[in-house]
Amino acid sequence: MLLIPAIDLKNGQCVRLKQGLMDEAIVFSDRPAEMAQHWFKQGARRLHLVDLDGAFAGEPKNFPAIEEILAAVSAHIPVQLGGGIRDLATVEKYLALGLNDVIIGTAAVKNPAFVREACREFPGHIIVGLDAKDGMVAIDGWATVTEHHVVDLSKQFEDDGVNSIIYTDIGRDGMMSGVNIEATQKLAEAISIPVIASGGLTNLDDIRALCAVADSGIAGAITGRAIYEGSIDFAEAQRLADELLA
């Protein structure tokens, strides 16, 4: 079970949102590259970046901060990024800069052919991020809830070459209310692609609960607010996960 620190970028700063609301942003650092180095030193084996402004604008908006983060840590650990990735040129630009994986979210829902093209052009580097509320996929920075069920939509990507699905429960993201274990496990069992849990990770009990169902296909969990506010000690949590699944 890989625990993945999240660095959410808004106006070049590291922030966290509650349920995706931009006006509910809490600023944790105005030096994201230093934050990336901090998590690497704490034992992170992968980082998760989100260009929040890009997710709403539909194009990259925090490129300087992303470039600094990659310069600081991409030689040591893989970094994945989502937010505003809508075309192959953007994918190519990020991968050339040192990004390991790009996360396609809204574009995967609106234009599934783009996912197939990206997987064909950049095999092994494409992740699909699906955010859901009550099981229904949301897009455009969570502003719009669609009629697509997350399980049904995920199955469409099984043959495209996507290396994993990041599943975020919007209702729990940033709320410190615990991971939606049941929904995450249900998705992982329904598809052949590894699932990365996101949203609601609060304490070590959540780590234990995720590890208990890891064999269903849950490969990791993204953590944000909990490690910034201290309800989870990142290094301790990763050690626990390693011990439980040894």
C-alpha positions as CSV (number, residue, x, y, z in Angstrom):
1,M,0.0,0.0,0.0
2,L,1.7,3.1,-1.3
3,L,0.9,6.3,0.6
4,I,1.2,9.3,-1.7
5,P,1.4,12.9,-0.3
6,A,-0.7,15.4,-2.3
7,I,0.5,18.8,-3.2
8,D,-2.5,20.8,-4.5
9,L,-1.5,24.0,-6.3
10,K,-3.5,27.2,-6.3
11,N,-1.9,30.5,-7.4
12,G,1.5,28.9,-7.0
13,Q,0.8,27.9,-3.4
14,C,0.3,24.5,-1.7
15,V,-3.3,24.4,-0.5
16,R,-6.1,22.0,0.5
17,L,-9.7,22.3,-0.4
18,K,-12.8,21.1,1.3
19,Q,-15.0,19.1,-1.1
20,G,-13.3,20.8,-4.0
21,L,-14.5,24.3,-3.2
22,M,-11.9,26.9,-4.4
23,D,-13.1,29.5,-1.9
24,E,-12.5,27.0,0.9
25,A,-8.7,26.8,0.2
26,I,-6.4,26.5,3.2
27,V,-2.8,27.6,2.4
28,F,-0.2,25.3,3.8
29,S,2.9,26.6,2.1
30,D,4.0,29.2,-0.5
31,R,7.0,27.1,-1.4
32,P,5.7,23.9,-3.0
33,A,9.1,22.7,-4.1
34,E,10.3,22.7,-0.4
35,M,7.1,20.8,0.5
36,A,7.9,18.2,-2.1
37,Q,11.4,17.8,-0.7
38,H,9.9,17.5,2.8
39,W,7.7,14.6,1.9
40,F,10.5,12.9,0.0
41,K,12.7,13.1,3.1
42,Q,9.8,11.7,5.2
43,G,9.9,8.6,3.0
44,A,7.4,9.3,0.2
45,R,8.0,7.0,-2.8
46,R,5.7,9.0,-5.1
47,L,4.1,12.4,-5.1
48,H,0.7,13.5,-6.3
49,L,0.3,17.0,-7.7
50,V,-2.9,18.8,-8.7
51,D,-3.1,22.0,-10.7
52,L,-6.3,23.3,-9.2
53,D,-6.4,26.4,-11.3
54,G,-5.8,24.3,-14.3
55,A,-8.6,21.9,-13.5
56,F,-11.1,24.8,-13.6
57,A,-9.5,26.6,-16.5
58,G,-9.0,23.5,-18.7
59,E,-5.3,24.3,-19.2
60,P,-2.1,24.4,-17.2
61,K,-2.0,27.3,-14.8
62,N,0.7,26.5,-12.2
63,F,3.6,25.5,-14.6
64,P,6.4,27.5,-12.8
65,A,5.6,25.8,-9.4
66,I,5.3,22.4,-11.1
67,E,8.6,22.9,-12.9
68,E,10.3,23.7,-9.5
69,I,8.9,20.7,-7.8
70,L,10.0,18.4,-10.6
71,A,13.5,19.9,-10.6
72,A,13.6,19.3,-6.8
73,V,12.5,15.6,-6.6
74,S,11.7,13.9,-9.9
75,A,15.2,12.5,-10.1
76,H,14.5,10.6,-6.9
77,I,10.9,9.6,-6.9
78,P,8.1,9.5,-9.5
79,V,5.6,12.4,-9.6
80,Q,2.1,12.3,-11.0
81,L,0.0,15.3,-11.9
82,G,-3.6,16.1,-12.8
83,G,-5.5,19.3,-13.6
84,G,-6.1,20.9,-16.9
85,I,-4.6,18.2,-19.1
86,R,-6.8,18.2,-22.2
87,D,-4.4,17.5,-25.2
88,L,-1.4,15.4,-26.2
89,A,0.9,18.4,-26.4
90,T,0.4,19.1,-22.7
91,V,1.0,15.5,-21.9
92,E,4.2,15.5,-23.9
93,K,5.4,18.8,-22.3
94,Y,4.9,17.5,-18.8
95,L,6.6,14.1,-19.4
96,A,9.6,15.8,-21.1
97,L,9.9,18.0,-18.0
98,G,10.3,14.9,-15.8
99,L,6.8,14.0,-14.8
100,N,6.3,10.3,-14.5
101,D,2.5,10.1,-15.0
102,V,-0.2,12.4,-16.1
103,I,-3.7,12.1,-14.7
104,I,-6.6,12.7,-17.1
105,G,-9.8,13.5,-15.4
106,T,-12.5,15.7,-17.0
107,A,-11.2,15.0,-20.5
108,A,-11.4,11.2,-19.9
109,V,-15.2,11.6,-19.3
110,K,-15.9,14.1,-22.1
111,N,-13.5,12.6,-24.6
112,P,-12.6,8.9,-23.9
113,A,-10.8,8.7,-27.3
114,F,-8.2,11.1,-25.8
115,V,-7.3,8.6,-23.2
116,R,-6.8,5.9,-25.9
117,E,-4.7,8.2,-27.9
118,A,-2.6,9.3,-24.9
119,C,-2.0,5.7,-23.9
120,R,-1.0,4.8,-27.4
121,E,1.4,7.8,-27.6
122,F,2.8,7.6,-24.1
123,P,2.3,3.9,-22.9
124,G,2.6,3.3,-19.2
125,H,2.4,7.0,-18.3
126,I,-1.4,7.6,-18.2
127,I,-3.6,7.5,-15.1
128,V,-7.4,8.3,-15.2
129,G,-8.7,10.2,-12.3
130,L,-12.4,9.7,-11.5
131,D,-14.1,11.9,-8.9
132,A,-17.5,10.8,-7.7
133,K,-20.3,11.9,-5.5
134,D,-22.7,9.2,-4.4
135,G,-21.1,7.0,-7.0
136,M,-21.7,9.4,-9.9
137,V,-18.7,10.9,-11.7
138,A,-18.1,14.7,-11.4
139,I,-16.1,16.8,-13.8
140,D,-14.9,20.4,-14.3
141,G,-13.2,20.7,-11.0
142,W,-16.2,18.9,-9.4
143,A,-18.6,21.6,-10.6
144,T,-20.7,19.2,-12.6
145,V,-22.1,15.8,-11.6
146,T,-22.6,13.6,-14.6
147,E,-24.9,10.6,-15.2
148,H,-21.9,8.2,-15.4
149,H,-21.5,5.7,-12.6
150,V,-17.9,5.4,-11.6
151,V,-17.7,1.6,-12.0
152,D,-19.3,1.6,-15.4
153,L,-17.0,4.4,-16.6
154,S,-13.9,2.7,-15.2
155,K,-14.6,-0.4,-17.1
156,Q,-14.4,1.5,-20.4
157,F,-10.7,2.2,-19.7
158,E,-9.6,-1.3,-19.0
159,D,-8.4,-2.1,-22.5
160,D,-6.8,1.4,-23.2
161,G,-3.6,0.8,-21.3
162,V,-4.3,3.1,-18.4
163,N,-1.9,2.1,-15.6
164,S,-4.3,3.0,-12.7
165,I,-7.5,4.7,-11.7
166,I,-7.5,7.3,-8.9
167,Y,-10.9,7.3,-7.2
168,T,-11.8,10.3,-5.2
169,D,-15.0,10.4,-3.0
170,I,-15.9,14.1,-3.3
171,G,-18.0,14.0,-0.2
172,R,-15.0,13.0,1.9
173,D,-12.2,14.9,0.3
174,G,-10.6,17.3,2.7
175,M,-13.3,16.6,5.4
176,M,-11.2,14.3,7.6
177,S,-14.2,11.9,7.7
178,G,-12.5,8.6,6.8
179,V,-12.0,6.8,3.5
180,N,-15.0,5.4,1.7
181,I,-13.6,1.9,2.0
182,E,-16.7,0.1,0.7
183,A,-17.0,2.1,-2.5
184,T,-13.3,2.0,-3.2
185,Q,-13.2,-1.8,-2.7
186,K,-16.3,-2.2,-4.9
187,L,-14.6,-0.4,-7.7
188,A,-11.3,-2.2,-7.3
189,E,-13.0,-5.6,-7.4
190,A,-15.0,-4.6,-10.5
191,I,-12.1,-3.7,-12.7
192,S,-8.6,-5.1,-13.6
193,I,-6.8,-1.7,-13.3
194,P,-5.2,-1.0,-9.9
195,V,-7.1,1.6,-7.9
196,I,-5.6,4.4,-5.9
197,A,-7.9,5.7,-3.1
198,S,-8.3,9.4,-2.5
199,G,-10.4,11.5,-0.2
200,G,-11.0,11.3,3.5
201,L,-7.8,9.7,4.8
202,T,-7.8,10.7,8.5
203,N,-5.8,8.4,10.8
204,L,-4.0,5.1,11.1
205,D,-7.3,3.3,11.4
206,D,-7.9,4.3,7.7
207,I,-4.5,2.8,6.8
208,R,-5.4,-0.4,8.6
209,A,-8.8,-0.6,6.8
210,L,-7.3,0.0,3.4
211,C,-4.6,-2.6,3.9
212,A,-7.2,-5.1,5.0
213,V,-8.8,-4.9,1.5
214,A,-5.6,-4.2,-0.5
215,D,-5.8,-7.6,-2.2
216,S,-9.0,-6.4,-3.9
217,G,-6.8,-4.3,-6.2
218,I,-6.2,-1.1,-4.1
219,A,-2.6,-0.2,-4.8
220,G,-2.3,3.0,-2.8
221,A,-3.9,6.0,-1.2
222,I,-3.4,9.7,-1.6
223,T,-3.2,11.8,1.5
224,G,-3.4,15.5,1.9
225,R,-5.0,17.4,4.8
226,A,-4.3,14.7,7.4
227,I,-0.5,14.9,6.9
228,Y,-0.5,18.7,6.8
229,E,-2.6,19.1,9.9
230,G,-0.9,16.3,11.8
231,S,-3.6,13.7,12.3
232,I,-1.3,11.3,10.4
233,D,2.4,11.1,10.7
234,F,3.4,10.2,7.1
235,A,6.5,8.2,7.9
236,E,4.7,6.3,10.6
237,A,1.8,5.6,8.3
238,Q,3.9,4.3,5.5
239,R,5.8,2.0,7.9
240,L,2.5,0.7,9.2
241,A,1.3,-0.1,5.7
242,D,4.6,-1.8,4.9
243,E,4.4,-3.9,8.0
244,L,0.7,-4.9,7.5
245,L,1.3,-6.0,4.0
246,A,4.8,-7.6,4.4
